[in-house]
């Protein structure tokens, strides 16, 4: 009783620590964790010959693992004006209606200027390199300048490993900027844009419905105008107040636009259609069998033969569609009827005659004598 009254806390039973069934295995477990800190507990149990409760074993491995896992500290980054913009794909958790009546989740290309936190974004149809570069170019035009570094994670359409995807190097070369792809497991270096992805989902998406990708872009653009006018807690300023200083330190847009988009050169087949992504578009049938140049951006598909426009369509974002111009069908019908007309037979009474003097000239003979 006297000891309880003298204590400054309620009495608590504490069992003295003693050996457990895990104690004999602990040295072997530690040895494995030194070499491979992320080895699964089930594999460790097999290696050390554990036959008891796997739950109890996992609890003890979980207790030991932090002591052997290497520490990976991260520094606080300082973003200078004009130095960098962080790029990412955000997938809004709402399916968007497309041309064929289907609904699907579509990516949104977002770019955040690291110094001012100024945000731009727009929806794109696919994660292919062509659409990623088209989206980047449109957003950089919205920004009005080119940051000295474009920071990406390991997006497949941008590049994997040590290599950029095809076309990315030419794109950044035209812009005179550098595209930096981060190493795996480095979220801190792109945290500015990652946090804004969560911000979009909690502040922009609730309660909204969308009729099309164009409707999404219109609503998102209006909302970004408001979001860029709000004070950002970490920098204690509004992005619209800092973006001019950010732009002043960036590079100017190139005088010649970069070559972006879907580009292909094909010989037009008898069915007079060309494919862009996964959809087919009709072409004037009078150029069947000839080479045509196909170019498509996010909104339009154009086909040219020797510089002449032979097809122009609005690009569809739904997959597997066939887009037909009625004028092309009518022209194909006329050509088909002309092809099916019977061809005139040769006149059997007409004799083929040839001047024999032509043979003399061919062999260098004039008046029966060979010309030297």
Sine and cosine of phi, psi and omega as CSV:
sin_phi,cos_phi,sin_psi,cos_psi,sin_omega,cos_omega
0.00,0.00,-0.71,0.71,0.00,-1.00
-0.89,0.46,-0.60,0.80,0.01,-1.00
-0.93,0.37,-0.58,0.81,0.03,-1.00
-0.93,0.37,-0.64,0.77,0.00,-1.00
-0.94,0.35,-0.52,0.85,-0.02,-1.00
-0.98,0.20,-0.28,0.96,-0.03,-1.00
-0.98,0.21,0.52,-0.85,0.02,-1.00
-1.00,-0.06,0.20,0.98,0.03,-1.00
-0.54,-0.84,0.32,-0.95,-0.01,-1.00
-0.89,0.45,0.49,-0.87,0.02,-1.00
-0.90,0.43,0.63,-0.78,-0.03,-1.00
-0.60,-0.80,0.73,-0.69,0.02,-1.00
-0.98,0.19,0.80,-0.60,0.04,-1.00
-0.82,-0.58,0.88,-0.48,-0.01,-1.00
-0.99,0.13,0.76,-0.65,0.01,-1.00
-0.89,0.46,0.65,-0.76,-0.01,-1.00
-0.90,0.43,0.65,-0.76,0.00,-1.00
-0.53,-0.85,0.11,-0.99,0.00,-1.00
-0.91,0.41,0.54,-0.84,0.05,-1.00
-0.84,-0.54,0.01,-1.00,0.02,-1.00
-0.91,0.41,-0.35,0.94,0.00,-1.00
-0.99,0.12,-0.37,0.93,-0.12,-0.99
-0.82,0.57,-0.69,0.72,0.00,-1.00
-0.91,0.42,-0.40,0.92,-0.05,-1.00
-1.00,-0.03,-0.21,0.98,-0.13,-0.99
-0.87,0.50,-0.70,0.72,0.01,-1.00
-0.85,0.52,-0.67,0.74,0.00,-1.00
-0.92,0.38,-0.62,0.79,0.03,-1.00
-0.90,0.43,-0.70,0.71,0.01,-1.00
-0.88,0.48,-0.62,0.78,-0.02,-1.00
-0.90,0.44,-0.64,0.77,0.04,-1.00
-0.93,0.37,-0.63,0.78,-0.02,-1.00
-0.93,0.36,-0.47,0.88,0.05,-1.00
-0.89,0.46,-0.67,0.74,-0.04,-1.00
-0.99,0.16,-0.64,0.77,-0.07,-1.00
-0.69,-0.72,1.00,0.06,-0.09,-1.00
-0.89,0.46,-0.41,0.91,-0.06,-1.00
-0.98,-0.18,0.24,0.97,0.02,-1.00
-0.88,0.47,0.77,-0.64,-0.01,-1.00
-0.86,0.51,0.53,-0.85,-0.04,-1.00
-0.88,0.47,-0.56,0.83,0.00,-1.00
-0.91,0.41,-0.59,0.80,0.02,-1.00
-0.94,0.34,-0.65,0.76,0.04,-1.00
-0.88,0.48,-0.68,0.73,0.01,-1.00
-0.86,0.51,-0.64,0.77,0.02,-1.00
-0.93,0.38,-0.65,0.76,-0.04,-1.00
-0.92,0.39,-0.61,0.79,-0.07,-1.00
-1.00,-0.04,-0.06,1.00,0.04,-1.00
0.99,0.17,0.49,0.87,0.01,-1.00
-0.95,0.31,0.72,-0.69,0.00,-1.00
-0.83,-0.56,0.05,1.00,-0.03,-1.00
-1.00,0.03,-0.41,-0.91,-0.03,-1.00
-0.91,0.42,0.82,-0.58,0.02,-1.00
-0.94,0.33,-0.48,0.87,0.05,-1.00
-0.90,0.43,-0.70,0.71,0.03,-1.00
-0.90,0.44,-0.62,0.78,0.01,-1.00
-0.92,0.40,-0.69,0.72,0.02,-1.00
-0.87,0.50,-0.66,0.75,0.00,-1.00
-0.86,0.50,-0.66,0.75,-0.01,-1.00
-0.95,0.30,-0.61,0.80,0.05,-1.00
-0.91,0.41,-0.64,0.77,0.04,-1.00
-0.88,0.48,-0.56,0.83,0.02,-1.00
-0.94,0.34,-0.59,0.81,-0.07,-1.00
-1.00,0.07,-0.45,0.89,-0.16,-0.99
-0.85,0.53,-0.69,0.72,-0.01,-1.00
-0.86,0.52,-0.44,0.90,-0.02,-1.00
-0.94,0.33,-0.35,0.94,-0.10,-1.00
-0.91,-0.41,-0.17,0.99,0.01,-1.00
-0.98,0.20,0.75,-0.66,-0.02,-1.00
-0.91,0.42,0.54,-0.84,-0.02,-1.00
-1.00,0.05,0.71,-0.70,-0.01,-1.00
-0.84,-0.55,0.99,0.13,-0.03,-1.00
-0.95,0.30,0.44,-0.90,0.06,-1.00
-0.83,-0.56,0.64,-0.77,0.02,-1.00
-1.00,0.04,0.38,-0.93,0.13,-0.99
-0.98,0.20,0.78,-0.63,-0.09,-1.00
-1.00,-0.05,0.60,-0.80,0.07,-1.00
-0.91,-0.41,0.85,-0.53,-0.06,-1.00
-0.98,-0.21,0.90,-0.44,0.00,-1.00
-0.99,0.13,0.41,-0.91,0.01,-1.00
-0.85,0.53,0.73,-0.68,0.07,-1.00
0.97,0.25,-0.05,1.00,-0.14,-0.99
-0.96,0.27,-0.70,0.71,-0.17,-0.99
-0.49,-0.87,0.44,-0.90,0.19,-0.98
-0.74,-0.67,0.68,-0.74,-0.02,-1.00
-0.99,-0.15,0.76,-0.65,-0.09,-1.00
-0.91,-0.42,0.55,-0.84,-0.01,-1.00
-0.31,-0.95,0.22,-0.97,0.16,-0.99
-0.95,-0.32,0.80,-0.60,0.06,-1.00
-0.94,-0.34,0.73,-0.69,0.00,-1.00
-0.95,-0.32,0.99,-0.14,0.00,-1.00
-0.88,0.48,0.68,-0.73,-0.03,-1.00
-0.98,0.18,0.79,0.61,0.03,-1.00
-0.52,-0.85,0.80,-0.60,-0.01,-1.00
-0.97,0.25,0.65,-0.76,-0.09,-1.00
-0.96,-0.27,0.75,-0.67,0.05,-1.00
-0.92,0.39,0.65,-0.76,0.02,-1.00
-0.89,-0.45,-0.02,-1.00,-0.16,-0.99
-0.89,0.45,-0.52,0.85,-0.05,-1.00
-1.00,-0.03,0.17,0.99,0.00,-1.00
1.00,0.00,-0.15,0.99,0.03,-1.00
-0.97,0.22,0.26,-0.97,0.04,-1.00
-0.77,-0.63,0.69,-0.72,-0.05,-1.00
-0.50,-0.87,0.33,-0.94,0.10,-1.00
-0.99,0.15,0.77,-0.64,-0.03,-1.00
-0.86,-0.51,0.54,-0.84,0.03,-1.00
-0.98,0.20,0.47,-0.88,0.08,-1.00
-0.87,-0.49,0.86,-0.51,0.08,-1.00
-0.97,0.23,0.83,-0.56,0.00,-1.00
-0.80,-0.60,0.64,-0.77,0.06,-1.00
-0.75,-0.66,0.74,-0.68,0.04,-1.00
-0.84,-0.55,0.85,-0.53,0.10,-1.00
-0.92,0.39,0.86,-0.52,-0.19,-0.98
-0.90,0.43,-0.59,0.80,-0.04,-1.00
-0.97,0.24,-0.78,0.62,-0.08,-1.00
-1.00,0.02,-0.26,0.96,-0.09,-1.00
0.91,0.41,0.37,0.93,0.02,-1.00
-0.95,0.30,0.71,-0.70,-0.15,-0.99
-0.91,-0.42,0.67,-0.74,0.17,-0.99
-0.71,-0.71,0.42,-0.91,-0.01,-1.00
-0.18,-0.98,0.38,-0.92,0.10,-1.00
-0.31,-0.95,0.44,-0.90,-0.02,-1.00
-0.98,0.18,0.60,-0.80,0.05,-1.00
-0.79,-0.61,0.39,-0.92,-0.12,-0.99
-0.98,0.21,-0.52,0.85,-0.07,-1.00
-0.59,-0.81,0.09,-1.00,0.08,-1.00
-0.98,-0.19,0.26,0.97,0.07,-1.00
-0.92,0.40,0.44,-0.90,-0.02,-1.00
-0.83,0.57,-0.66,0.75,-0.04,-1.00
-0.85,0.52,-0.70,0.71,-0.02,-1.00
-0.97,0.26,-0.53,0.85,0.06,-1.00
-0.90,0.44,-0.69,0.72,0.01,-1.00
-0.93,0.36,-0.61,0.80,0.08,-1.00
-0.88,0.48,-0.70,0.72,0.01,-1.00
-0.90,0.43,-0.68,0.73,0.03,-1.00
-0.88,0.48,-0.69,0.73,-0.04,-1.00
-0.90,0.44,-0.67,0.74,0.02,-1.00
-0.91,0.42,-0.63,0.77,-0.01,-1.00
-0.95,0.32,-0.58,0.81,0.06,-1.00
-0.92,0.40,-0.56,0.83,0.10,-1.00
-0.92,0.39,-0.61,0.79,0.09,-1.00
-0.89,0.45,-0.64,0.77,0.02,-1.00
-0.93,0.36,-0.50,0.87,0.07,-1.00
1.00,0.01,-0.17,0.99,0.01,-1.00
-0.54,-0.84,0.08,-1.00,-0.03,-1.00
-0.88,-0.48,0.90,-0.44,0.08,-1.00
-0.87,0.49,0.44,-0.90,-0.04,-1.00
-0.95,0.30,-0.36,0.93,0.08,-1.00
-0.68,-0.74,0.68,-0.73,0.14,-0.99
-0.94,-0.35,0.89,-0.46,-0.12,-0.99
-0.98,-0.20,0.83,-0.56,0.01,-1.00
-0.81,-0.59,0.35,-0.94,0.24,-0.97
-1.00,-0.01,-0.24,-0.97,-0.08,-1.00
-1.00,0.09,0.87,0.49,0.10,-0.99
-0.94,0.33,0.76,-0.65,-0.09,-1.00
-0.85,0.53,-0.65,0.76,-0.02,-1.00
-0.94,0.34,-0.24,0.97,0.04,-1.00
-0.99,-0.14,-0.58,0.82,0.03,-1.00
0.38,-0.92,0.36,-0.93,0.04,-1.00
-0.71,-0.71,0.56,-0.83,0.03,-1.00
0.90,0.44,-0.77,-0.64,-0.05,-1.00
-1.00,-0.09,-0.03,1.00,-0.11,-0.99
-0.91,-0.42,0.68,-0.74,0.19,-0.98
-0.96,0.29,0.43,-0.90,0.12,-0.99
-0.92,0.40,0.37,-0.93,-0.04,-1.00
-0.87,0.49,0.77,-0.63,0.02,-1.00
0.99,-0.15,-0.34,0.94,-0.04,-1.00
-0.94,0.35,-0.67,0.74,0.01,-1.00
-0.89,0.46,-0.66,0.75,0.04,-1.00
-0.91,0.41,-0.60,0.80,0.01,-1.00
-0.89,0.46,-0.78,0.63,-0.02,-1.00
-0.93,0.36,-0.50,0.87,0.06,-1.00
-0.91,0.42,-0.65,0.76,0.05,-1.00
-0.91,0.42,-0.59,0.81,0.00,-1.00
-0.99,0.15,-0.20,0.98,-0.05,-1.00
0.88,0.48,0.52,0.85,0.01,-1.00
-0.88,-0.47,0.02,-1.00,0.00,-1.00
-0.88,-0.48,0.75,-0.66,0.10,-1.00
-0.98,-0.21,0.88,-0.47,-0.04,-1.00
-0.96,-0.28,0.87,-0.49,0.08,-1.00
-0.99,-0.17,0.81,-0.59,-0.09,-1.00
-0.97,0.25,0.41,-0.91,0.11,-0.99
-0.95,0.31,0.39,-0.92,0.06,-1.00
-0.87,0.50,0.47,-0.88,0.05,-1.00
0.88,0.48,0.69,0.72,0.04,-1.00
-0.75,-0.66,0.88,0.47,-0.07,-1.00
-0.93,0.36,-0.42,0.91,-0.07,-1.00
-0.90,0.44,-0.56,0.83,-0.05,-1.00
-0.95,0.32,-0.22,0.98,0.04,-1.00
-0.79,-0.61,0.45,0.89,-0.09,-1.00
-0.93,0.37,-0.45,0.89,-0.03,-1.00
-0.87,0.49,-0.76,0.65,-0.03,-1.00
-0.97,0.24,-0.51,0.86,0.03,-1.00
-0.90,0.44,-0.66,0.75,0.02,-1.00
-0.91,0.42,-0.56,0.83,0.02,-1.00
-0.94,0.34,-0.47,0.88,0.10,-1.00
-0.87,0.49,-0.67,0.74,0.06,-1.00
-0.93,0.38,-0.59,0.81,0.03,-1.00
-0.89,0.47,-0.66,0.76,0.03,-1.00
-0.88,0.48,-0.66,0.75,-0.06,-1.00
-0.94,0.34,-0.54,0.84,-0.05,-1.00
-1.00,-0.02,-0.39,0.92,-0.08,-1.00
-0.92,-0.39,-0.51,0.86,-0.02,-1.00
-1.00,-0.08,-0.69,0.73,-0.17,-0.98
-0.96,0.29,-0.61,0.79,-0.14,-0.99
-0.83,0.56,0.77,-0.63,0.09,-1.00
0.98,0.19,0.07,1.00,-0.05,-1.00
-0.99,-0.17,0.53,-0.85,0.14,-0.99
-0.79,-0.61,0.42,-0.91,-0.09,-1.00
-0.72,-0.69,0.69,-0.73,-0.01,-1.00
-1.00,-0.03,-0.36,0.93,-0.07,-1.00
-0.18,-0.98,0.18,-0.98,0.12,-0.99
-0.86,0.51,-0.60,0.80,0.03,-1.00
-0.90,0.43,-0.62,0.79,0.04,-1.00
-0.92,0.40,-0.65,0.76,0.06,-1.00
-0.86,0.51,-0.74,0.67,-0.03,-1.00
-0.87,0.49,-0.65,0.76,-0.01,-1.00
-0.90,0.44,-0.71,0.70,0.01,-1.00
-0.92,0.39,-0.66,0.75,-0.03,-1.00
-0.91,0.41,-0.64,0.77,0.00,-1.00
-0.90,0.44,-0.69,0.73,0.02,-1.00
-0.89,0.45,-0.67,0.74,-0.03,-1.00
-0.93,0.38,-0.61,0.79,0.03,-1.00
-0.88,0.47,-0.54,0.84,0.08,-1.00
-0.87,0.50,-0.62,0.79,0.06,-1.00
-0.96,0.26,-0.69,0.73,-0.06,-1.00
-0.90,0.43,-0.60,0.80,0.01,-1.00
-0.95,0.31,-0.15,0.99,0.03,-1.00
-0.98,-0.18,0.06,1.00,0.02,-1.00
-0.99,-0.10,0.50,-0.87,0.00,-1.00
-0.95,0.31,0.77,-0.63,0.08,-1.00
-1.00,0.01,0.82,-0.57,-0.13,-0.99
-0.87,0.50,-0.65,0.76,-0.11,-0.99
-0.94,0.35,-0.50,0.87,-0.02,-1.00
-0.94,-0.33,-0.08,1.00,0.05,-1.00
0.81,0.58,0.65,0.76,0.01,-1.00
-0.41,-0.91,0.25,-0.97,0.06,-1.00
-1.00,-0.05,0.68,-0.74,0.01,-1.00
-0.82,0.57,-0.59,0.80,-0.02,-1.00
-0.91,0.41,-0.40,0.91,0.00,-1.00
-0.99,0.13,-0.34,0.94,-0.04,-1.00
-0.96,-0.26,-0.24,0.97,-0.15,-0.99
-0.92,0.38,-0.49,0.87,0.02,-1.00
-0.91,0.42,-0.67,0.74,0.06,-1.00
-0.91,0.40,-0.58,0.81,0.05,-1.00
-0.89,0.45,-0.74,0.67,-0.01,-1.00
-0.90,0.44,-0.61,0.79,-0.05,-1.00
-0.88,0.48,-0.50,0.86,-0.01,-1.00
-1.00,-0.04,-0.06,1.00,0.02,-1.00
-1.00,0.09,0.10,-0.99,0.04,-1.00
-1.00,0.07,0.48,-0.88,0.05,-1.00
-0.95,0.30,0.38,-0.92,0.12,-0.99
-0.90,0.44,0.57,-0.82,-0.05,-1.00
-0.92,0.39,0.53,-0.85,0.02,-1.00
-0.92,0.40,-0.47,0.88,0.05,-1.00
-0.92,-0.38,0.84,-0.55,-0.02,-1.00
-0.87,0.49,0.54,-0.84,0.06,-1.00
-0.92,0.39,0.46,-0.89,0.04,-1.00
-0.98,0.19,0.99,-0.17,-0.03,-1.00
-0.81,-0.59,0.30,-0.95,0.05,-1.00
0.93,-0.36,0.00,-1.00,0.03,-1.00
-1.00,0.09,0.89,-0.46,-0.04,-1.00
-0.79,-0.61,0.74,-0.67,0.01,-1.00
-0.42,-0.91,0.48,-0.87,0.07,-1.00
-0.81,-0.58,0.88,-0.47,-0.09,-1.00
-0.70,-0.72,0.37,-0.93,0.16,-0.99
-1.00,0.04,0.82,-0.57,-0.10,-1.00
-0.94,0.34,0.82,-0.58,-0.01,-1.00
-0.99,0.16,0.06,-1.00,-0.05,-1.00
-0.89,0.46,-0.45,0.89,-0.01,-1.00
-0.99,0.11,0.07,1.00,0.11,-0.99
0.72,0.69,0.70,0.72,0.09,-1.00
-0.80,-0.60,0.53,-0.85,0.14,-0.99
-0.85,-0.52,0.45,-0.89,-0.05,-1.00
-0.95,-0.32,0.72,-0.70,0.14,-0.99
-0.81,-0.59,0.83,-0.55,-0.13,-0.99
0.85,0.53,-0.94,-0.33,-0.02,-1.00
-0.87,-0.49,0.12,0.99,-0.04,-1.00
-0.91,-0.41,0.42,-0.91,-0.05,-1.00
-0.94,-0.34,0.61,-0.79,-0.05,-1.00
-0.78,-0.63,0.70,-0.71,-0.05,-1.00
-0.97,0.24,0.41,-0.91,-0.02,-1.00
-0.72,-0.70,0.43,-0.90,0.07,-1.00
-0.79,0.61,0.83,-0.56,-0.09,-1.00
-0.95,0.31,-0.22,0.98,-0.01,-1.00
-0.95,0.30,-0.05,1.00,0.09,-1.00
-0.94,-0.33,0.34,0.94,0.07,-1.00
-0.86,0.51,0.69,-0.72,0.00,-1.00
1.00,0.05,-0.08,1.00,0.00,-1.00
-0.94,-0.35,0.31,-0.95,0.01,-1.00
-0.98,0.21,0.68,-0.73,0.06,-1.00
-0.78,-0.62,0.48,-0.88,0.01,-1.00
-0.96,-0.27,0.83,-0.55,-0.06,-1.00
-0.96,-0.27,0.75,-0.66,0.06,-1.00
-0.66,-0.75,0.72,-0.69,-0.01,-1.00
-0.64,-0.77,0.62,-0.79,0.16,-0.99
-0.90,-0.44,-0.37,-0.93,-0.06,-1.00
-0.94,0.34,-0.34,0.94,-0.11,-0.99
-0.86,-0.51,-0.36,0.93,-0.21,-0.98
-0.63,-0.78,0.53,-0.85,0.09,-1.00
-0.85,-0.52,0.80,-0.60,0.02,-1.00
-0.79,-0.61,0.62,-0.79,0.04,-1.00
-0.80,-0.59,0.73,-0.69,-0.03,-1.00
-0.77,-0.64,0.55,-0.83,0.13,-0.99
-0.84,-0.54,0.91,-0.42,-0.06,-1.00
0.79,0.62,0.67,0.74,0.05,-1.00
1.00,0.07,-0.23,0.97,-0.01,-1.00
-1.00,0.02,0.73,-0.69,0.00,-1.00
-0.95,0.30,0.87,-0.49,-0.01,-1.00
-0.90,-0.44,0.01,1.00,0.09,-1.00
-0.23,-0.97,0.62,-0.78,0.07,-1.00
-0.52,-0.85,0.84,-0.55,-0.04,-1.00
-0.67,-0.74,0.43,-0.90,0.25,-0.97
-0.96,0.27,0.74,-0.67,0.00,-1.00
-0.95,0.31,0.69,-0.72,0.07,-1.00
-0.99,-0.15,0.58,-0.82,0.00,-1.00
-0.99,-0.13,-0.26,0.97,0.09,-1.00
-0.94,0.34,0.41,-0.91,-0.09,-1.00
-0.99,-0.11,0.57,-0.82,0.12,-0.99
0.95,0.31,0.45,0.89,0.00,-1.00
-1.00,-0.06,0.37,-0.93,0.09,-1.00
-0.88,-0.48,0.88,-0.47,-0.06,-1.00
-0.95,-0.31,0.86,-0.51,-0.12,-0.99
-0.83,-0.56,0.74,-0.67,0.14,-0.99
-1.00,0.03,0.84,-0.54,-0.01,-1.00
-0.83,0.56,-0.53,0.85,0.02,-1.00
-0.89,0.45,-0.56,0.83,0.03,-1.00
-0.94,0.35,-0.60,0.80,0.04,-1.00
-0.91,0.41,-0.68,0.73,0.01,-1.00
-0.89,0.45,-0.67,0.75,0.02,-1.00
-0.91,0.41,-0.61,0.79,0.02,-1.00
-0.91,0.41,-0.59,0.80,0.03,-1.00
-0.90,0.44,-0.69,0.73,0.02,-1.00
-0.89,0.45,-0.72,0.69,0.00,-1.00
-0.89,0.45,-0.60,0.80,0.00,-1.00
-0.92,0.39,-0.67,0.74,0.03,-1.00
-0.90,0.44,-0.64,0.77,0.04,-1.00
-0.90,0.43,-0.62,0.79,-0.01,-1.00
-0.92,0.40,-0.56,0.83,-0.07,-1.00
-0.99,0.12,-0.13,0.99,0.06,-1.00
-0.91,0.42,0.62,-0.79,0.02,-1.00
-0.91,0.42,0.65,-0.76,0.00,-1.00
-0.99,0.11,0.63,-0.78,-0.02,-1.00
-0.90,0.44,0.70,-0.71,0.00,-1.00
-0.98,0.22,0.44,-0.90,0.02,-1.00
-0.95,0.32,0.60,-0.80,-0.01,-1.00
-0.98,0.22,0.91,-0.42,-0.05,-1.00
-0.94,0.33,-0.36,0.93,-0.02,-1.00
-0.98,0.18,-0.26,0.97,-0.03,-1.00
-0.99,0.15,0.86,-0.51,-0.01,-1.00
-1.00,-0.04,0.61,-0.79,0.06,-1.00
-1.00,0.00,0.91,-0.40,-0.03,-1.00
-0.88,-0.47,0.56,-0.83,-0.01,-1.00
-0.67,-0.74,0.66,-0.75,0.02,-1.00
-0.93,0.37,0.84,-0.54,-0.04,-1.00
-0.91,0.41,-0.35,0.94,0.02,-1.00
-0.90,0.43,-0.37,0.93,0.03,-1.00
-0.91,0.42,-0.56,0.83,0.03,-1.00
-0.93,0.36,-0.59,0.80,0.05,-1.00
-0.88,0.47,-0.69,0.72,0.00,-1.00
-0.92,0.38,-0.58,0.82,0.00,-1.00
-0.90,0.43,-0.58,0.81,-0.03,-1.00
-0.99,-0.16,0.15,0.99,0.06,-1.00
0.98,0.22,0.44,0.90,-0.01,-1.00
-0.95,-0.32,0.74,-0.67,0.05,-1.00
-0.76,-0.65,0.82,-0.57,-0.02,-1.00
0.85,0.53,0.57,0.82,0.07,-1.00
0.98,0.18,0.04,1.00,0.01,-1.00
-0.91,-0.42,0.65,-0.76,0.00,-1.00
-0.97,0.26,0.73,-0.68,0.02,-1.00
-0.99,0.13,0.75,-0.66,-0.03,-1.00
-0.95,0.31,0.00,0.00,0.00,0.00
